[in-house]
Amino acid sequence: AMSVGVTIVNSIAVRDCDLGRRWRMVRLDITGLSAGANIIPHGLLTTSQDLVTIQREDVLLTSAVAVHQTQPGDSSNLYYTVDSGAGGTISIWVML
């Protein structure tokens, strides 16, 4: 079985001026996805090294792979199922 690789590519701060709230957007490149369910350890922490709360995930398909989110991400993992195209890669923008 292939091992899943996670690379943090971009991290940007976003501010909602109306609400005065700040978010962090992080792009993760995920490689080595297997057919079926994948549990992907993201390794993300807050700037104070606490566990993250994921607010939103947006997937960018970067190879010929059919994939869908199995369940919302949590403080440790992202969850995606590959329907076809094992070994594929995806990029995910995560809002924290």
C-alpha positions as CSV (number, residue, x, y, z in Angstrom):
1,A,0.0,0.0,0.0
2,M,1.2,3.5,-0.8
3,S,1.7,6.0,2.0
4,V,-0.1,9.3,1.9
5,G,2.1,12.4,1.7
6,V,1.0,15.8,2.9
7,T,2.8,19.0,2.0
8,I,1.8,22.4,3.2
9,V,2.1,24.7,0.2
10,N,0.5,28.0,1.1
11,S,-0.8,29.6,4.2
12,I,-2.6,33.0,4.1
13,A,-4.5,35.1,6.6
14,V,-8.0,36.3,5.7
15,R,-9.9,38.9,7.6
16,D,-13.7,39.6,7.5
17,C,-13.8,43.3,8.1
18,D,-17.6,43.3,8.8
19,L,-17.3,40.6,11.5
20,G,-13.8,41.4,12.7
21,R,-12.9,37.7,12.4
22,R,-9.7,36.3,11.1
23,W,-9.3,32.9,9.3
24,R,-6.2,31.1,8.0
25,M,-6.4,29.4,4.7
26,V,-3.9,26.6,4.1
27,R,-3.3,24.7,0.9
28,L,-2.3,21.1,1.3
29,D,-1.0,18.9,-1.5
30,I,-1.9,15.3,-0.9
31,T,-0.1,12.5,-2.8
32,G,-0.3,8.7,-2.7
33,L,-4.1,8.3,-2.3
34,S,-5.3,4.7,-2.4
35,A,-8.6,3.4,-3.9
36,G,-11.3,3.5,-1.2
37,A,-11.3,5.4,2.1
38,N,-8.2,7.4,3.0
39,I,-7.5,8.9,6.4
40,I,-5.0,11.8,5.8
41,P,-3.1,13.2,8.8
42,H,-2.8,16.9,8.1
43,G,-0.4,18.0,10.9
44,L,-2.0,21.4,11.2
45,L,-1.7,23.5,14.4
46,T,-2.8,27.0,15.3
47,T,-0.1,29.7,15.6
48,S,0.0,28.9,19.3
49,Q,0.6,25.2,18.6
50,D,-3.0,24.1,19.6
51,L,-5.2,21.7,17.7
52,V,-7.1,23.3,14.8
53,T,-10.8,23.5,14.1
54,I,-11.5,23.1,10.4
55,Q,-14.2,25.4,9.2
56,R,-14.2,24.5,5.5
57,E,-12.5,22.3,2.9
58,D,-12.3,23.0,-0.9
59,V,-10.8,20.3,-3.1
60,L,-8.7,20.9,-6.3
61,L,-8.3,17.8,-8.4
62,T,-4.7,17.7,-9.7
63,S,-4.8,14.3,-11.4
64,A,-7.2,11.9,-13.0
65,V,-8.8,10.7,-9.8
66,A,-12.5,10.6,-8.7
67,V,-12.6,11.6,-5.1
68,H,-15.2,12.7,-2.5
69,Q,-15.1,13.8,1.1
70,T,-16.0,10.9,3.4
71,Q,-16.6,13.1,6.5
72,P,-15.6,16.6,7.6
73,G,-12.0,16.9,8.7
74,D,-11.1,17.1,12.4
75,S,-8.2,18.3,14.5
76,S,-6.0,15.5,13.3
77,N,-7.2,14.2,9.9
78,L,-8.9,14.8,6.6
79,Y,-11.2,12.0,5.2
80,Y,-11.5,11.4,1.5
81,T,-12.6,8.4,-0.5
82,V,-11.1,7.7,-3.9
83,D,-13.7,6.2,-6.3
84,S,-11.2,5.6,-9.1
85,G,-7.6,6.4,-9.9
86,A,-5.5,5.1,-7.0
87,G,-2.2,6.8,-6.6
88,G,-3.7,10.2,-7.5
89,T,-3.1,13.6,-6.0
90,I,-5.3,16.3,-4.8
91,S,-4.9,19.8,-3.3
92,I,-7.1,20.9,-0.5
93,W,-7.6,24.5,0.7
94,V,-8.5,24.3,4.4
95,M,-10.0,27.2,6.3
96,L,-9.1,27.3,10.0
